[in-house]
Amino acid sequence: MTTSLSPSHRARDVRSADHRTLEQAGLRGLPALEPRSPLHLVAPEGQLQVHTAPYRGSYGTVLSQSLRSAGLGSRVMVAQFLKGGVVQGPDAAVTLCDRLIWMRPAVLECLSQPAAQAESAVVDAVQSIWSACSTHLSRGDLDQLVLDELGLAIAFGYLDEQEVLCRLEQRPASMDVIITGPSIPDSLMALADQVTELRTGF
């Protein structure tokens, strides 16, 4: 008379043999793992980044990153405070990739003189760009905000440093803010989570 073991019997015998082998070698099996709690999502945390250089026009890399972010679905705004020539202003901002808003002051030229030497309409045009940025910082309705030549706008007297600092300190925790250009005030540098400095020109 012959008998055969079912697959389940063979598997049980193999497990028993393995257990005996471990005991003979003085080893013990690993204890059963406690079940882990399921993963939970955490709120995204934005950063304040500074990209500075000793010359103007150094934000090309940041702009390309912003375009890529917008193409991937992020809500982005790029504000250039001293670049004119296209007479945009907040009411005529350009939209790219359906999610990137690009805004310049409504002036006919790029600005390189202090606010004290500029016409009041020019000063108002720069301040209107900051007003739009400030509104978005209050609402928290962007994923990324790029502030190009913000430091120069402060240095030239178009914007008040303390007002800008206060607004950035109160920015939404989930929003990335990127400041580019030369002449970044020490107060903004101290507030930054990351500083990238380009030390050579073209």
Summary of the structure (lengths in Angstrom):
residues: 202
radius of gyration: 29.4
end to end distance: 93.1
largest distance: 112.0
contacts: 538
relative contact order: 0.19
helix: 38%
strand: 15%
